[in-house]
């Protein structure tokens, strides 16, 4: 199972430890780090998005501030390259539960 550190620059936002899969998502336990409180409201808003959003404007209004943070998932064991959150992967954090989905990038 994989493990990652969620980073914003040199600040540790938290750690994710994979424990299972619910295709297309990998499931992970989330442990907050020193930088978590500064981004927590943005992840809570993202977790709360649901229901109809015909033009996608509600989704974009919640995701854009998260993208602007330029968060990166750095593998703890160094087996994979770092992933840019909401650019290379989708990451949702709700309490101590995280769901991660890799984006497919054409070769």
N, C-alpha and C positions, 0 to 999 in steps of 0.2 A: 504494500500500500504506500501511496505517496504522501509526502508532507511538504507544506509550503509556508513561507513567511510572507505575509502581506505587508508590503513596504510602501511608504511615500517618501522618496528620497532616502535619507538615512534613518527615518523614523519607523519603528516597528508598530504597525497597526494591530497585528494579531497573527496567530498561527492557525493553520488548517491541517487536520490529520484525516486523510481519507479512511472511510470505514465501509463503504459499499457503493452500489450503483443502482440508479433508477433511470434507465436509458431515456433520454440522452444525457442525463446529469450524473456526475460523480457526487457522492454524499460525503460530507466531512464534518468533523467536530470543529468548532471555532473557539479559540481561546483569545480573549482580548489582550492587547499589548498596551504600552504606554500611550500610543497615539489614537487609541480607539475612540475615546470620548469626542474628539474633534470631528470624526466622520460618522459616528453612530446615527445621528438624525437622518443623514442622507441614505444610509442603508435601510433604516426603518421605513422611510418613505418609499423606497424601491420595493421592499417586501410587501408593503400595503397596496401596491398597484394591482388591480384586478378588475374584472368586469369589462363591459364594452368600452372600447376606445377607438371608434370608427376611423378617425383620421390619425391616430397615433400621437396626438399632441400631448396627452397626459403622460404617456410613457416617455416621450422626449424630454418633457419638462422635469422629470425625475432623474433620468439617466444622464442628461448633459452635465449637471454639477458633479456627478460621480466621475465622468470621463475627464473633466477638467482637473481633477485631483492627480491624474497621472499615476495611479496606483499600479504596483507590479507584484505579481506572485513569483517569489524566488524559491526554487526547489531547495529543500533542506539538505538533501543528499547529493545535489548537483548532477543528477542523471538527465535532466531535461533543461532546455533553455528557459530563462525567465519569460513570463507571459504578462503582457500589458492588459490590465483589467478593462473590459468593455471594448477592447480593440482586438485582442487575440483570444479572449475567453469571456464568457458571461459568468458573473459571480453574484450570488444572492446570499446575504447573511441575515438570519432571523434568529435573534437570541444566540444560542450556542450551536445552531445548525447552519451549515453552509451547503450550497448547491453550486457546482462548478460544471460548466460546459465549454469544451474547447471548440473554437471556430475552425472549420476546414478552410485551409488556404490552398488555392490551386498552385500547382508546381509550375 
